[in-house]
Amino acid sequence: MCSLNDAIIKNAVEWTLIPGMGLRTQSRVWRAAGGTAELFTMGSDDLKALGVTHEARHAIRSRSCRAAAEEIFDWARRHDCRFLVRGTEGYPALLEEIYDPPLALYARGRLQILDSPAIAIVGSRRPTVYGLQAAHEIARDLGSRGICIVSGLARGIDAAAHRGSMEGGGPTIAVLGCGIDVEYPPEHRQLKEQISGKGLVISEYPPATQPVAHNFPVRNRIISGLSIGTVVVEASEKSGSLITARMAMEQNREVFALPGNITSRTSYGTNFLIKQGAKLVQSYRDVIDEMPGALRERINSVEIKASPRCMELKLVSEEEKRLLLCLKLDEATHFDSLYHCSEMGIGELSERLINLELEGWIRRLPGNTYVRVERFPEE
């Protein structure tokens, strides 16, 4: 299951289960101990001096969480779950640099993805079509150039970013705010399985941990910590995405923001970030330009042999082109509106919409609405 010494893993898991031990206290004690092997050998006075509570010191001395850690270790072995432990081989180097990295991570998928340069893409759970399109396309374009997309598997922008990266053939990492075995949100179960197969799903929370609200701001430090920079695509005034952006700044990482309509609530956060100095993003190129020199040069030196995506798409008939002209790139159109605009029968319209979706020209959205994905070559 894992090349790490079993005792190291069990000690790390046990340490994360100790009650009354916050992340910052965990980090202080870990640095003082020097590794997981020494965590349970420290004296009570030393632990007290590091801010460890009486409850936590008692749990450490009595090893009261050892049995639970053993159970979790056995569960992971049975359910194809591996561990990443701080201070050991395989733990993400960028994540190690932040102030309070998780001591242990649960992981499913391809661990080698952690070696890829990564960009986080986060945003509103209730995005506009414009935001969904932008997140998907930026993620797709970065993914096709070998950049790993990190996000939180949430509804809206997160899901669009994961899907865009995989569509571009790139790696993606989903960082959960619940146990790795918990299906949340439930409608993303299939997406989570796809990421586990092609990318990586990780969590710092033990199995069966439910997605309570305070978990998500805490996990956001991992999203930004794994990444060279964070792109925010639509965020309201009190969005959790702004927390991720602030954490990225504190971690000395790049922050990018997609500009939006000043009358839209979902654009408040991104426009505010741009005012505060975040780099304005219009395409993937704006992200590439801010990457470390050697990485930027490597990406720029690789000739993109594929022609523009719109030229790769199958040519459409005049009837389908007329239908495409009824659709917009940044606004969803309902089936009923397309029925009146296209002057097609319901059966013909349904068939042509399916064909256009299969060929990559359009995307179906919830509520029986559609949006055009690509421009015509002559546009």
Secondary structure, DSSP 8 states (H G I E B T S, - for coil): --SS-HHHHHHHHHHHH-TT--HHHHHHHHHHH-SGGGTTTS-HHHHHHTT--HHHHHHHHHTTTHHHHHHHHHHHHHTT-EEEETTSTTS-HHHHTSSS--SEEEEEE-GGGGGS-EEEEEE-SS--HHHHHHHHHHHHHHHTTT-EEEE---TTHHHHHHHHHHHTT--EEEE-SS-TTS-SSGGGHHHHHHHHHHSEEEESS-TT----TTHHHHHHHHHHHTSSEEEEE---TT-HHHHHHHHHHHTT-EEEE----TT-GGGHHHHHHHHTT-EE-SSHHHHHTTS-HHHHHHHHHS---S--HHHHS----HHHHHHHTT--SSS-EEHHHHHHHH---HHHHHHHHHHHHHTTSEEEETTTEEEE-S--TT-
